[in-house]
Amino acid sequence: MRSESTSAAMLAVLRRHLRQAGWTVPRLAHELSIGEATAKRWLAGKGVTLDRIDALARLVGLTLGELARQAEDAPSGLAHELTLAQEKALSANIFLSFLFMALLNGVPPDEVAADFAVPQRAMDASLARLERLALIDRLRGGRVRVRVDRALVFRKLPLRALFDTHMKSAFFELDYGDPATCYVSEVHKLSRVGAAQLAELMERYRLDVQALADRDRHEAVLDRDWFGTLMVMRTLDMTLVRRAGAG
């Protein structure tokens, strides 16, 4: 091992990747032909060696070198929620908010600049603004390090209002009768507990989508484009159904 601190940082990054890719302790134990107690010890940094870290890293498509670089770039104490001031600043500039979300999802600044023909001076200004907001750190070679946990949920009014203004229409104006439109819809009868569990499933699905996008970024052969997903649930107004059933 290079050092105790480096090992701990690599394991922290590795645990995040494993969690996002859906690797549970039982699944890890089965895949590596070890006991669940052993898998837990390895993930906690006990009895783990470079070979074992390498075996775990390969499960999420990472080499030891890539894992070490990510550990070096990873800040300690990631924020799990944006402050109201940060959300207000992001909501005031749609490109700034999009850039932050792209960086949060692992898209490098030069790729965003190329996709949207952003001049270097404008990109530098936007990155500097995000850095002043304590949302990113700028590193050598044009790389950035995001200072916010990727699994965060936007709960405050400013970014919710930004979504309502600029994103909601993209989904509600869809032609859902078009075969090219991909959507899933279900109707269920749930208790409050069931509804809470459904919300948890939706959050886990969001993490699964993030992991899929990570894999696709490294493995895709075809050109990639920007896609948006929307997951939502609500209680239904059943007035029309009742009227129809009443004849």
N, C-alpha and C positions, 0 to 999 in steps of 0.2 A: 504494500500500500504506500502511496506517496506520502500521506499524512492522515492523522485522525480526522482533521477538519475537512480535507479533500474527500475522504471516504464518506463522511457524513453528508456532505453537499451532493455527491454523486448519488447516494442512496435516496436523498430527498427528491432529487429530480426524477430518479428511476421510479420511486413510489408514485409520483404524480402521473407519469406516463402509464404505468400499469393500471392505476385506478381509472384513468380516462379511457383506456382500451378495454376495460371490463374484466381485468384479471383479478379474480378473488383468490383468497388464500387456498380454498379447496381446489380451485382450478389450477393454481400454480403447483400445488403439491402433486396433483395427478399428472400434469405435464412433465414435471421434472423427476417424477418417481421418488418423491421424498414424503415424509410425514408432514401434516399440517403444522405441528409444533416447530419443526425445523424451518418450514417456510416462514413462519412468523418470526423466528429468531433471525433469519437472514435479513428480512425486511427491516428488522430493528437494529441491524448492524452487528449482531452477535454471531461469531463463527463464520462470518462471510469473508470470502477471498476474492481476488481479482477474477479468477476463473468463474466463480459463482455469480459475481456481478455481471460478467460478460454473458453468461447463460441467461440471466434475467433480462439483460438489455436486448439480446437478440429476439426475445419474445415481442418486443415493441419496435423492432426494426432499427435498433441503434447499435453502433459500435462503441467500444470503450472510449475511443478518441472523441466521438461525438458527444457521448455522455459527459466526459470530462470538460469539454468546451462549454456545454450547457450549464454544468455545475459552476464553472468559473464565471459565467455571465449572469447567473441567477442571483438576484438580490436576496438578502435575508429579510424576514418579516414582511412578506408581501401584504399589501392592503387587501382586505376582503370586501370593501365597500367604498364607493366614491363619496367624497364630501359633497355637501350642497354646492359649495363654491366651484368645485371641479365640474360637477354636472352642469351648472349654469354656464361655465366657460365653454364646455363642449357643445351645449345646445345652442349657443349663440353663433356657431360656425359649422355648417353641415359638413364641409370638407374635413375640418379638424376632428369632428366626431367620427366620421368614416375612417379617417387615417388611424385614429386611436384603436378603433375596433379591428382594423386590418392588422395592425401591429400586435394587438392582443392575441390574434389568431395566427401569429407566426409569419405573416406576409412581410417581407423586407421592404424598407422604404423605397429602394430603387425600383422594385417591381410595381409598387403603387404609382410611382412617378411615370414609369413607362406606359402603364395601362391607361392613364388619364392625361398624358402629355403635360405633366406638371413641371414648370421650369425649376431648375435646381435652386434658384434663389427663393422661390415660393416654398419649395419643400423644406429648405433649411429653416425658413422662418416658422413654418408649422411645427417642425421638430423642436425648435427652440421654445416655442410656446408650450408644447407638451412637457418639455423638461422643466420649465418654470412652474408648471402646474404640479410638479412632482409625480407625473404619470409615467415618465420614462427617464432613462439615463442614456446619453449618447456615448458610444464606445468607439474604439479605433476602427478604421476601415469602413466607416459609414454604417456600422451596425448599431442597433439600439437594444436596450434591455428594458422590458416593461416592468413597472414597479407595482402592478396590481395583479391579484390572482385571477387567472383566466376564467375561473368558475363563478365570478361575481355576478350578481343579479342587480339590474338597475331598478331601484325601488323609489327613487325620488321623482318629484314632478317634472323637472326640466327635461330630462331625457325621455320620459314617458310622453311628454307633450311634443317633443321633436319627432318621435315615432308616429304619433297621431297625425302630425302635419305632413310628414314627408314619406312615410313608409306604408301606413295603413291603406292608402288608396291603391298601392301596387298590388295588394292582395284582394281588396274588395272589388276592384275593377276587372278581375280575371273572368274570362269566359269559362265557367266550370263545366260547360257542356262540350268544350273542345277536347278531343281525345289526347291532345298534346299537353293538357293541363294535368299535372300530377298532384293529387290531393287524397286525403283519407278522412272519412267522416264516420263517426259512430254515435249511437244514442244509448245511454245507459241509465239505470236507476241506481243511485248511490246514496249512502248515508254520508254524513259529514266526515266520518273517518275514511270512508271509501274515496271521497273527493280529495281528501288530503293525500291519500296514497297515490291517487292518479296524478296529482301535482308533483309528487316525488318521482314518479315514472317519467313525467315530461322532462324534469330536470336531468335525470339520468340519460334520457334520450339526447338532450342538448350536448352532454359530455361525449356521448357516442358519436354524434355528428362532428364534434371538434376532432376526435381521434381519427375519424374517417378522412376528414380534410387534411390532417397531418400526413396520413399514409399516402393519400392521393397526390399531395404536393411532391413527395419524394419518388413515387412510383409511376405517375401518369405518363402515358405515351402520347395520348391525344392532347390537343390544346385545352387549356382550362379557361373557364369563364366565371363570372360572378353570379352566384345564386343566393336567394334569400329563402329562409324557412320561417314559418309562423306556427307556433303551437299555442292553442287557446282552448279553454273549456269555460262553460257557463251553464247556469240553470236555464231551462228552456221555457218559453211562453207556449203553453199547449192549448191555447184558446181555439186555434183553427182545428186542431185534432178533435177537441171536444165537440165543436160545432158539427164537424163532419160525422162524428160517431152518433150524434143525436139525430141525424137524418135531416 
